[in-house]
Amino acid sequence: MSTSGPAAVPTLQLQWHPLSIAGLAIDPISREVWPSVLETLVAAGDRCTIATCRSRDLLRAREDRAFHRTLETADLVIGTGGGMAFLGLLQGVTHRPPSHPGEVVGITLAAAARRGWGIFFLGSTDTDAFDFSHEAVREHPGLRVAGALKTPRDPEDESAAARLASQVNASGASILLCAPTTEGGETFMRKHRGLFDAPVVLSVFGGFRGGLKHRLQAPAAILTGYLPLVFDALRRHPPRSNQPE
């Protein structure tokens, strides 16, 4: 969770201690709790920025400073997968995280269809965003699609950012669902969040389905990469100053 973002912490009055791993605060939000958290954020309208985070995203953040900054500045970082549940146990937190980022997306779409919230899809290409929005409507009847476009690849392109923000804001979307697959796309929303009126921006790394189709790794490779996170979790970093005691 960010220490300098919008008023997400006072709005939610968090009842959990974020995990502290790899220099990041990861929010142990369970799949059962996420719908109520989302509803609170949409109703509050505080322009909250949310990111999903897998164990492998933490490993990447250890090496990639720009990506680390993207996660660090989010107001909420939803840990996903069994690895996050295990890292939480190492810090005394028991929860049932979403199994993968795609599950966060599915829960979000279901809540939006139920509550009548408009969702604007930002994909790696216009086609990707358009196709997934149609798939989302098929799976969640009643879902209101506010629009579907690609995320600008160059985060420094101010005119492209302004044009996109104008379209998204005119749509009246309550949730901006982003699925960046490039470094520029990942950085874009961090740089330009203030242009967008949507109460909630949810960034899912690895595509709208949360990178479900990924290459399988050998057990030795998994252990080698994962052990640094285990050791980091065991260090039990002190909570950030803006977290509840």
Summary of the structure (lengths in Angstrom):
residues: 245
radius of gyration: 17.1
end to end distance: 15.0
largest distance: 50.2
contacts: 828
relative contact order: 0.19
helix: 47%
strand: 16%
